[in-house]
Amino acid sequence: MAFQQAHPLVKREEFQVWTLNVDLEQSTATLTCDNGNYQIVFTKQISYTDFPMEEIKIYVADNVILLPSEY
C-alpha cells in the first residue's frame, strides 16, 4: 500500500479502501484499491501468500493508514 502511493491514480485519491482477497486453497490473493465509492484505481494479483484470513480491508485517509474500526 505504501509503495503504491506514488502511483498517479492512487496518489490523487484522498480516501482509499485497500482490500486483500485471499484464496486460502490456492494461496493466492488479489489486492485492490478503490476510492471509497467502489471505483477501482489499482489492482495487483499476488501469486503466493500465507495470509491466514480470506479478506482484510484497510483505509488510507489523508496519508494515514487505518483499520476500519479506527475510521
N, C-alpha and C positions, 0 to 999 in steps of 0.2 A: 504494500500500500504506500509506504513512504517513498519508495523508489519511483512509483508511477506518478507522483505529484508533479514531476517535470513534464509529463505527457501533456501536450497542449489542450486536449479535450477534457482531461481530468483537472488540470490546473485551473481552468476557468470556472469550475463548479465550487461554489462556496460551501454547499452542503452535499455530502456524498454518502451513499449507503453501499458498503462493501459486503458482499455475500460470498461465502465459500460453501459450495455444494459438493459433498463428498459421496462418491460411490464406494461404500465400505467393502463390497465384494470384490471390486476391481482395483481398489486402492488408487483411484484416480479422482480428480476434482476439477471443478470449474470455478474460477474466481471472477466475479463481475463487480463492476462499479456502476451505480445509477445515480441520478440526480435527486432522488427522493420522490420523483414523480414517475418512476418506472421507466425512464428513458435511459437505456444503457449507453454509457460513454466509454467503457473499457471492458474487455473480456480476455481471459487467458485460460487455456487448457493446461492442466497440471498432470503430467504423465505418471507421477507417483507421489503418494502422500501416506503418512501413517497417522494423520489427524484422526482422533477417535470419534468425533461427532459427525452426524450427517449434514448438519448445517450450522453456520455461525454467521451473525451479522455484526458489523462494526460500523459506527458512524464516524465521519470526519466533518467537523463544523468549525469553520474559521481556523483551520490548521491545528485543531485539537482532536485527537483520537478518543472516541467514547464508546463504551459499551451501551447497548440500548437502554439498560436500567439507569444509566448516568445522564441520559438526554432529557 
